[in-house]
Amino acid sequence: MIAPTLRTERLTLRPLTMADYAPYAAFMASPRSIHMGGTYDTFGAWALFCHDVGQWALFGHGGLMIDLTETGETVGNVGINHGPLFPEPELGWFLYAGHEGRGYATEAGRVLRDWGFATRGLPTLVSYVGPENRASAAVAERLGAVLDPDAQRQEGDDDDLVYRHKRGQA
């Protein structure tokens, strides 16, 4: 499947391009990626970038860049992740420095979540959140997700909180 372009009034979620790699890799090399298992070297950043792109062909969902519709500025990434690193499809997001606190992650997460349910027919999604990552937990909660203490966690992340998103939620 070819990655779609999804829009809200403020945001455009679009497929990754090679021009996105340098800022993506810089984010992955920064301490901001700690909540995603980082920091990452070039190999790790490239693997995650290719993972975001490749999932579209393998699963019919994957990563999208988040652009401000008005200016075209890229402010982060949102994705439905799957494959051997994820026990079940996961809705995840990150924002580049300086773009927090404006509702972009919640808005992008809502659009991609709803697309995954309506277009891909996914029955549920989870969001894996480190217990110290209060900002991402707040996004999951604003999206209407609830803690699922019985959900399987990613290998090596036994302390993660697992938020479950269900069809028709918030």
N, C-alpha and C positions, 0 to 999 in steps of 0.2 A: 504494500500500500504506500502511496505517496503521502507524505506528511501534509496535513491541511494547513490553511491559514484561518485562524479564528479571531474574531474581533469583538471588542466591547466599545463603549463610547470613548474610553481613555486608552485602551491597550490593543495592540496587534500581536497575536501569538503566531509565530511563523517558523518555518523549517530553518535549521541551522545551515549556515554557509561557511566556507573556508575563512571568510573575513571575520567570523565570530571566534575563531580558535584562539587568537592571541589574548583577547580579554578574558575568555573562558579559562585559558591556561593560567593567566595571572591570578584569577580568583582561586583556582585550585591550588596554586603555590602559596597562597596567603593563609594566615591564621583563620580567616573567615571560613575556610573549608573544613575546619576541625570537626564540625557537626556532621560531615559527610565522610569521615574516615581519613581526612587529609591531615597534613598537607601532602601535596603530590608533586613528584618530579615530572619531567616532560613525558616520560613513558606513561605514567599514571594518568596525567591530564589528557593525553591523546587517547588512551583507552576509554576513559569516561566520555569524551567527546564522541568517539566512534560508537560507543554504546548508545548514546542518545540518538544518533543518526540511524544506526543499524537496526534498532528495535522496530522501526517502521516496517521494514521488509520482513522481519521475522514474526512480529506479533500484531502488526496493524496499529500500534501505538508506540510512543517514544517521547523524545524531548523536543521542546519548542523554545525559541528565544522569545523574550518579552520585550516588545518595543513600545515606547510612548507613541501613540497614533499621531499626535499633533506634530511632534518633532522628528520622529524616527529614531530617537536615541534608544539604545538597548540598555535595559535596566536589570536583566536577570534571565532566569531560565525556569521553566516548569515542565514536568514530564510525568508520564505514566511509565514506570520502570518495571521490568519483568526479566525473566531469565534465571540462570542458576544462582545469581546473587540475591534474589528476592523470592521468598517462599510463596508470595502471591502478588498480584499487581499492586504497585505502590504509587501513590500520588505524592510527588516531591517537588520542591521549589527552592530556589535561592535567589537572592538579590545582590547586585553589586553595591559596594560601599556608597553611601549617600542617598540611597533610594528606599531606605526602610521607613516605616511609619506613615506611609501614604496609602496603604491598602492595596498595593500592587500585587503582592503574593496572594492575598485572599481573592482578589478579583480574577487573577489568572488561574488560580487553583479551582475556583468555582466553575469557570468556563470549561476548563479541560476535564474536570470531574463530570460535569453534565454531558459533555461531548462523549466521554467514555461510556457513560451509562446509556445514552440515547443512540449513539451511532455504532459503537462497538458492542453494545449489549452486555457490558461487564456487570455482573450482579453485585459486586462490592469492590471496594478499594481500601487499602490501608495506607497510613502514613507512619513511618518509623521515625521517632523523635527521641533524641538523647534526653535524659532526664534533666539535664542542665540547660537545655535549649528552650527557654521559656517563650521566645519569640515565635518559633515554629509551632510549639504547642498551642499558643494563642491563635495562630492562623488555622490550625486544624479545628480548634473549638469554634472559631467564627464560621467555619464551613459546616458546622453541625456534626462533626465527627465525635464519636464517643470512645473512651478508653476500652480496649478489649484485652483484659488481662490473660485470656486463654489463647490469644493468637500466637502463631509461631513467629519467632523472631529471626532476624538475619543471623547467620553464623558468626559467632564472636561478639554479638551485640545483645547479650542476655539482659542487660539493664535497660534497653530501649523501651520507651513507652510505645504502644501500638494503638493508634487511633483508627477506628473503623468508620468508613464512609459508606452509607447505604443509599440505594436509589430513593429518590423523593425526599432526601434530607434537606433541611434548611435551604 
